[in-house]
Structure formats: C-alpha cells, structure tokens
C-alpha cells in the first residue's frame, strides 16, 4: 500500500497578475484530499537546470508565487509542478515560458487623499512584491468634477511621488482615479482605479 498511480496536475499555467508571476494548476483527476505539490523553475539562459523554490515544496495549495524566487526578471522562465502523496509522485507538468519584464500585468494603484485648506495631496501605492520595488513604476492621475466628462490629467508621476493640487478654485464634489504604468518593451498600464470622491470648499 501507499503506492497509487497519482495523476499529474492539470491546466498548469504561468500567469503574470497584479505585479506578480504566479504558477497555477488544478489537482489531477481523482487526487486524494491531502495531496501536496512541489514546484521548480528554469530560465532560458540556463535550460535543463531546474531551480528549487523553497517556499513551494510540499504545499497543499494549487498556486505558487514565483516573483521573488526568480534570479533574473529579464529572462524568460517556465515552471513545472508535480503532485506528491505518501511515497507516490506524479510526473512533472511544465508551463509555458514567460518573462516578468515584458509580460507583467499591473493592478490599479490605491489612492490616498490628504485634504488641506487650499490644496489636496494625492499619493498612489501599489501592492508590489518586495523584489520589484526598485523598477521604475509610474502612475497617471485623473481629476474631474463629479458628473462631468472633462478630466484633468496628471501624467507620468513616479510611484513614490505625491501630486499636490491647488484647490482654491474648486467647489463641489471632485473625483480622483489613477492607473499604474510600466515602461518595458512597450508601455503597459493597468485599468484605472475605482474613483475616490471628496467635497471641496463646501460651505454650509
């Protein structure tokens, strides 16, 4: 006993989502409930050298965040995963190749508004994995009066920059929305964030 035919994981996919590179899969047909998975990756500059991913060894979940395990964000990589149960192991299943630099998908930033007497300070934070903090992320900011189609655009701010807007001439309900930008082989950007609206110079 203890040796069953363990079917390999299915739908093995390397995804770039919300600034992260994530391997996902589905359990193989008829997998026992307490099956675990082990992930490795190889990069195109060192083929056939499958690197271990210490935080994705014998894990119960069906995804592995590879972003900060990768030795080089500019080289295409692929990953593989196998199922493990007792002394049984399934065959490895490989994903397709991707590289973080050109394939990264961006999530909209989260806006923080700081309203003062005559100005408003807007900053954008991104849910970034620590290892990609230093890449040159930027954001665009839109400002408009609620109900109006006329948007004022503030473009190309670096991630840690705060946009300061003079509000002395603004009266009423104003909305802000931003998107993340990244200059790789071509310019990529996220969707715009959900609008955040504030009442400015409201009397009464």
DAQUIDA-V675058 format. One line per field, one symbol per residue. ss: DSSP state (H for helix, E for strand, L for the rest). phi: phi as a letter, one per 20 degrees, with the letter a starting at -180 (. if undefined). psi: psi as a letter, one per 40 degrees, with the letter a starting at -180 (. if undefined). Layout:
# DAQUIDA-V675058
ss->???
phi->???
psi->???
This chain:
# DAQUIDA-V675058
ss->LLLLLLLLLEEEEEEEELLEEEEEEELLLLLLLLLEEEEEEEELLLLLLLEELHHHLLELLLEEELHHHLLLLLLLEEEEEEEEELLEELLLEELLLELHHHHLLLLLLEEEEEELLLEEEEEEELLLLHHHLLLLEEEEEEEEELLLLLLEEEEEEELLLEEEEELLLLLEEEEEEEEEEEELLLEEELLLLLLEEEEELLLL
phi->.ncdfeffgdlfceddblmcdcecbdgfgmfffdfcccdcccdfebfmdeefcgecdleeedbbeegeefebfddfcccbbcecbleeceffceeeebcggedgddeffdecdcedfcbcddcdddeefgfdgefeecbdcdcbfgneeededddmefgefdedcfdfeecpeddcbbcecbedfcfdbefffffddcedledo
psi->iegihhiiiifhhhihhfeihhhiiiiihfiidfiiihiiiiidegieghiigdefhfieifihhededhdheeihiiiiiiihhbeiiiiihiaiiiiddeehhiiiihihhhhadeihhhihiighideedeigiiiihihihheiehhhhhifiideihhhhhedehhahiiiiiiiihhbdihiiiiiihihiihifhh.
